Amino acid sequence: MRKYVIERTVPGAGGMTSEQLAELAGASNDVLRGLGTDIQWIESHVVDDKIYCLYAATSEEELVLEHARLGGFPADSVRRVEATIDPTTAELIQ
């Protein structure tokens, strides 16, 4: 499966309560269960008026966008992850 970063504009997202975030996560989980095992939610980061989500899926168009449509979640942009780096990546050149 490929990984995708989804940018979602959600006004006031950064000020949502833990209960509101739990409700949003539950709605997402409900949709994911219906879509099967070809899509997985890895994590999301909530900032100001945006939520950035990382998903693994076999298809951007068929699954990532379908998840957004079925759940009523915005998907302002969907970008395929080409590479992942972290602090240990620097060790490769030493």
Residue frames relative to the residue before (quaternion, step in Angstrom):
aa qw qx qy qz dx dy dz
M 1.0000 0.0000 0.0000 0.0000 0.00 0.00 0.00
R 0.3867 -0.6887 0.5665 0.2350 3.53 -1.15 0.70
K 0.3646 -0.7006 0.5607 0.2487 3.55 -1.27 0.37
Y 0.1230 -0.7867 0.6042 0.0310 3.53 -1.16 0.76
V 0.2375 -0.7187 0.6342 0.1578 3.54 -1.15 0.73
I 0.1185 -0.7890 0.6020 0.0304 3.55 -0.78 1.10
E 0.1965 -0.7552 0.6156 0.1102 3.56 -0.89 0.98
R 0.0484 -0.8001 0.5975 -0.0201 3.55 -0.75 1.10
T 0.2560 -0.7365 0.6024 0.1710 3.59 -0.86 0.92
V 0.0781 0.7703 -0.6214 0.1200 3.53 -0.62 1.22
P 0.3194 -0.7782 0.5019 0.2012 3.62 -0.06 1.24
G 0.8310 0.1884 -0.1684 0.4955 3.55 -0.87 1.02
A 0.3244 0.7871 -0.4837 0.2031 3.59 1.24 0.09
G 0.6694 0.5275 -0.3026 0.4266 3.57 0.93 -0.88
G 0.7175 0.4193 -0.2437 0.5001 3.57 1.21 -0.40
M 0.4007 0.7263 -0.4772 0.2902 3.58 1.25 0.15
T 0.4722 -0.6581 0.5098 0.2897 3.54 -1.13 0.71
S 0.6521 -0.4973 0.3775 0.4301 3.57 -1.23 0.25
E 0.6225 0.5363 -0.3438 0.4546 3.60 1.09 -0.63
Q 0.6536 0.5005 -0.3126 0.4739 3.59 0.99 -0.81
L 0.6513 0.4986 -0.3179 0.4756 3.59 0.98 -0.79
A 0.6289 0.5290 -0.3312 0.4636 3.59 1.04 -0.74
E 0.6397 0.5199 -0.3190 0.4677 3.57 1.03 -0.79
L 0.6457 0.5132 -0.3060 0.4755 3.57 0.99 -0.86
A 0.6596 0.5026 -0.3006 0.4712 3.57 0.94 -0.89
G 0.6445 0.5273 -0.3182 0.4531 3.58 0.99 -0.80
A 0.6394 0.5136 -0.3221 0.4729 3.57 1.01 -0.81
S 0.6411 0.5167 -0.3177 0.4701 3.57 1.01 -0.82
N 0.6568 0.5178 -0.3078 0.4535 3.58 0.92 -0.92
D 0.6209 0.5456 -0.3390 0.4493 3.59 1.01 -0.79
V 0.6694 0.4848 -0.2951 0.4794 3.58 0.91 -0.92
L 0.6491 0.5318 -0.3228 0.4378 3.59 0.91 -0.88
R 0.6226 0.5409 -0.3454 0.4478 3.60 0.97 -0.78
G 0.6827 0.4927 -0.2827 0.4595 3.55 1.01 -0.79
L 0.6776 0.5031 -0.2917 0.4503 3.59 1.16 -0.55
G 0.5231 -0.6666 0.4048 0.3437 3.60 1.18 -0.23
T 0.7247 -0.4917 0.3198 0.3615 3.53 -1.36 -0.19
D 0.5494 0.6321 -0.3959 0.3766 3.61 1.22 0.07
I 0.7320 0.2740 -0.2131 0.5862 3.58 1.30 0.21
Q 0.0152 -0.7966 0.6034 -0.0339 3.55 -0.96 0.95
W 0.3256 -0.7078 0.5943 0.1992 3.54 -1.04 0.85
I 0.2432 -0.7934 0.5449 0.1200 3.58 -0.65 1.10
E 0.7298 -0.3136 0.2302 0.5622 3.58 0.78 -1.03
S 0.1805 -0.7582 0.6136 0.1267 3.53 -1.34 0.27
H 0.2229 -0.7464 0.6157 0.1189 3.52 -1.26 0.64
V 0.2100 -0.7910 0.5693 0.0782 3.55 -0.72 1.14
V 0.1106 0.7834 -0.5994 0.1215 3.58 -0.73 1.13
D 0.8540 -0.0721 0.0313 0.5143 3.56 -0.89 0.97
D 0.7929 -0.2445 0.2235 0.5114 3.58 -0.55 -1.22
K 0.6481 0.4876 -0.3123 0.4947 3.59 1.18 0.48
I 0.1105 -0.7184 0.6762 0.1202 3.49 -1.37 0.40
Y 0.1528 -0.7746 0.6108 0.0603 3.56 -0.81 1.07
C 0.0995 -0.8256 0.5553 -0.0069 3.54 -0.58 1.21
L 0.2017 -0.7426 0.6252 0.1303 3.54 -1.15 0.70
Y 0.0124 -0.7957 0.6030 -0.0554 3.53 -0.74 1.15
A 0.2271 -0.6908 0.6581 0.1951 3.52 -1.33 0.39
A 0.1414 0.7930 -0.5761 0.1387 3.56 -0.85 0.97
T 0.5170 -0.6373 0.4770 0.3147 3.52 -1.24 0.48
S 0.8118 0.0849 -0.0297 0.5769 3.61 1.19 -0.41
E 0.4391 -0.6898 0.5135 0.2601 3.55 -0.86 0.96
E 0.7359 0.4494 -0.2533 0.4386 3.55 0.63 -1.12
E 0.7490 0.4363 -0.2392 0.4376 3.55 0.75 -0.99
L 0.8097 0.3007 -0.1438 0.4830 3.59 0.91 -0.77
V 0.6886 0.4652 -0.2996 0.4687 3.60 0.73 -0.98
L 0.7154 0.4300 -0.2591 0.4859 3.57 0.83 -0.91
E 0.6110 0.5368 -0.3487 0.4657 3.59 1.10 -0.60
H 0.6050 0.5427 -0.3466 0.4684 3.59 1.05 -0.75
A 0.6628 0.5007 -0.3022 0.4677 3.59 0.89 -0.93
R 0.6680 0.5083 -0.3021 0.4519 3.58 0.89 -0.92
L 0.7061 0.4721 -0.2711 0.4528 3.57 0.79 -1.00
G 0.7291 0.4304 -0.2390 0.4755 3.57 1.02 -0.76
G 0.4228 -0.7045 0.4663 0.3277 3.56 1.24 -0.29
F 0.4417 0.6798 -0.4561 0.3671 3.56 1.23 0.58
P 0.4508 -0.6609 0.5073 0.3205 3.61 -0.97 0.69
A 0.0671 -0.7449 0.6610 0.0605 3.55 -1.22 0.55
D 0.1521 -0.8427 0.5128 0.0619 3.55 0.32 1.30
S 0.7760 -0.0861 0.0388 0.6237 3.54 1.10 -0.70
V 0.1285 -0.7452 0.6508 0.0678 3.50 -1.22 0.68
R 0.0080 -0.8051 0.5910 -0.0493 3.55 -0.68 1.14
R 0.3985 -0.6981 0.5438 0.2413 3.53 -0.94 0.93
V 0.4031 -0.6948 0.5421 0.2468 3.58 -0.94 0.90
E 0.2613 -0.7896 0.5416 0.1220 3.56 -0.70 1.11
A 0.7835 -0.0603 0.0648 0.6150 3.57 1.11 -0.67
T 0.2219 -0.7373 0.6207 0.1478 3.53 -1.29 0.43
I 0.0287 -0.7901 0.6123 0.0001 3.53 -0.91 0.96
D 0.0279 -0.7631 0.6452 0.0253 3.54 -1.30 0.42
P 0.7579 -0.3840 0.2262 0.4764 3.63 -1.14 0.02
T 0.6534 0.5248 -0.3310 0.4336 3.60 1.05 -0.60
T 0.4809 0.6655 -0.4389 0.3649 3.61 1.22 -0.25
A 0.6134 0.5686 -0.3432 0.4273 3.59 1.05 -0.71
E 0.6008 0.5890 -0.3546 0.4080 3.58 1.12 -0.55
L 0.5538 0.6353 -0.3856 0.3755 3.58 1.20 -0.42
I 0.7331 0.4162 -0.2403 0.4812 3.61 1.09 -0.60
Q 0.5766 0.5966 -0.3816 0.4075 3.60 1.22 0.02
